């Protein structure tokens, strides 16, 4: 399954870890692409993507941001 995780903090990192361990292809994105790349590099099966392309073709999107950042994070996915 192709899963996109939006968020690179504690929750996002945990989702990326668990989904990759389960064998899923995981795309990770966030406000800071460098942070997303560092997170993805820790797990086989994960790759960092810019927000504008991270959701393309994803079967599941997990929003792992603070409540106050949710709208801007979701908006970045559809630009």
C-alpha positions in Angstrom: 0.0 0.0 0.0 1.2 3.5 -0.7 0.8 5.7 2.4 1.6 9.4 2.7 2.4 10.8 6.1 2.1 14.5 6.5 4.2 15.6 9.5 7.7 14.9 10.7 7.4 15.2 14.4 6.9 12.5 17.1 3.6 11.2 15.7 4.7 11.4 12.0 7.9 9.6 12.8 6.1 6.9 14.6 3.6 6.4 11.8 6.5 6.2 9.3 8.3 3.6 11.4 5.3 1.4 11.9 4.1 1.5 8.3 7.5 0.8 6.9 8.0 -2.1 9.3 4.6 -3.5 8.1 6.0 -3.4 4.5 4.2 -0.4 3.1 5.7 2.1 0.7 5.6 5.4 2.7 6.0 8.9 1.5 6.7 11.5 4.1 6.3 15.3 3.8 6.2 18.3 6.0 7.0 22.0 6.2 10.7 21.3 6.1 11.7 19.0 3.3 15.1 18.5 4.8 13.6 17.1 8.0 11.3 14.8 5.9 14.4 13.6 4.1 16.2 12.9 7.3 13.2 11.0 8.6 12.8 8.9 5.5 16.5 8.0 5.4 16.0 6.2 8.7 13.6 3.7 7.3 13.8 1.3 4.3 10.6 1.8 2.3 10.2 5.5 3.1 10.9 8.4 0.8 10.6 12.2 1.3 8.5 14.1 -1.2 7.6 17.8 -1.5 4.0 18.4 -0.3 2.8 19.2 -3.8 3.4 15.7 -5.0 3.3 13.6 -1.8 -0.3 12.7 -2.0 -0.4 11.8 -5.7 -1.3 8.1 -6.0 -1.4 7.6 -2.3 -4.0 5.1 -1.1 -4.0 6.5 2.5 -3.0 9.9 3.8 -2.2 10.3 7.5 -2.2 13.8 8.9 0.2 14.0 11.8 0.4 17.7 12.5 -0.6 19.9 15.3 -4.2 21.0 15.1 -3.3 24.6 14.3 -1.2 23.5 11.3 -3.7 21.1 9.8 -5.4 23.4 7.3 -2.1 24.7 5.9 -0.7 21.2 5.7 -3.7 19.8 3.8 -3.8 22.9 1.5 -0.1 22.3 0.6 -1.1 18.8 -0.7 -3.5 20.1 -3.3 -1.4 23.0 -4.8 
